[in-house]
């Protein structure tokens, strides 16, 4: 992997971390743009989510993954629609990003 590819991966991972703040299933992120707020609550989930996106995961696969994370890692039992709504946003963002990179 060359320097440019490493930078792209780092940028993608950073973007996914930021996006996960909008998912916020435990409700700790009041304002994802607040510089005084600790915003690393969901960062550890970003590599797996990014990996799913790289492998072409669809909305349902991503929603199921997020549901599994919420249940197994956070002890939450939220409606799948909560995760699906965020997964739709994330997959749309990813596809737009990938399309822009191929131009």
KOLTITI-920699 format. One record per residue: x, y, z of N, C-alpha, C in turn. Coordinates in steps of 0.02 Angstrom, whole numbers, plus 50000, padded with zeros to 5 digits. Example, Ala and Ser with C-alpha at 12.3 -4.5 7.8 and 13.67 -1.06 7.14 Angstrom:
BEGIN
506604971650390506154977550390506604983550390;506424988850354506844994750357506455000250394;
//
This chain:
BEGIN
500434994150000500005000050000500455006250000;500345010549952500755016649949500475022049995;500835027650000500645033050045499955035850030;499795036449965499145039049945498585034349968;498675027949959498165023049980498085023150056;498635023550092498595023850165498215030050188;498335035650155497985041850171497235041150158;497055037950102496355036850085496015032450137;496355027150158496065022650209495985026450274;496485030350294496435034250355495855039150352;495775042350294495225047150285494545043550288;494495037850256493875034050257493705031850328;494205029450365494085027350433493865033150476;494175038950467493985044850504493265046950488;493085046550425492395048250405491895043450435;492055036950436491595032050465491525033250540;492075034850574492035036450645491555042250657;491625047350616491185053150624490455051350610;490345047250559489665045150542489355041150600;489755036950632489485032850687489225037050744;489455043150751489195047650803488465049350790;488265049250727487565050450710487125044350727;487425038450725487075032250744486895032650818;487375033650861487315035050933486755031150968;486785024550970486235020751001486175021651076;486705023751110486645024651182486515031951202;486495036351152486295043251164486795047451203;487435046751188487945050551224488205056651185;488065056851121488325062351079487785067651072;487875073151107487395078651103487495082551039;488125084151025488305087950965488955085050937;488925081450882489535078350855490065083350833;489895089750830490375094850810490655098850869;490465097050930490695100550990491415098451006;491895103051000492595101251012492745099351084;492315101151131492435099651202492125092951224;491795089651179491465083351196491885077451173;491965072551217492325066551197491895062651147;492165061851088491765058951034492035052251010;492405048751053492705042451031492305036351053;491705037251077491305031751103491215026051054;491145027550990491005022350940491585020850893;492165024050906492735023250861492955016050852;492905012050903493145005150898492735000850849;492135003150832491714999450785491845001350712;492195006850702492295009450634492685004650588;493215001350611493574996950564493134991350536;492714988350578492274983050553491754985850505;491474991550520490984994650476491304996450410;491894999350412492245001050350492394994750310;492594989350343492724983150309492104980550273;491534981050306490904978950274490754983150212;490864989650218490744994050161491224992350104;491854991250119492334989350067492124982950031;491824978350069491614971950038490934972350005;490644978350003490024979349967489394977550006;489424977950072488834976350113488244980750093;487664977650091487054981450077486764984050142;486214987650137485904990750195485714985550247;485424980050225485194974950273485784971850310;486324970250275486904967250308487214972150358;487244978350341487514983350386487054984450446;486404984650434485924985350489485974979450537;486054973450511486124967550553486764967950594;487304970250563487934970950599487854975950656;487564981650642487474986850694487024984350750;486514980550732486064977650782486454972850826;486874968750795487274964050834487754967650881;488074972950857488524976850899488134979850957;487564982750944487164985850997486964980651049;486774974751027486554969551074487144966451112;487654964251074488194960551106488704964951143;488824970951118489334975251148489044980351197;488414982351185488124987651226487534985351269;487304979251256486734976751294486074980051277;486024982751216485424986351195484994981951150;484354982651156483894979151112483444984351079;483714987351026483354992650990483004989650929;482484992850905482154990350844482654990450785;482614985450743483064985050685482994991250641;482414994350641482305000450601482785005950621;482955006350685483435011350708484095010450672;484325004250667484965002850635484905003350558;484335001150533484235001350460484235008450434;483925013050470483905020050448484615022750444;485035021350493485725023750490486105020050435;485995013550427486335009650375486165012450306;485555014450295485365017450230485775023750217;485835027850268486235034050262486965032350248;487235027550284487945025850277488095022750209;487675018250186487785015050121487725020150065;487245024650070487165029850019487785034350017;488035036250076488635040350080489225036550048;489305030250064489855026250039489835025649962;489245024349936489185023649864489335030149828;489115035749857489265042249828490005043549830;490315041949886491045042849894491425038649842;491225032449835491575028049788491475030349716;490885032649700490755035149632491175041249617;491255045649666491655051649657492395050049647;492615044749677493325042849672493485039649605;492985037049571493115033849507493085038749449;492895044849463492855049949410493535052649394;
//
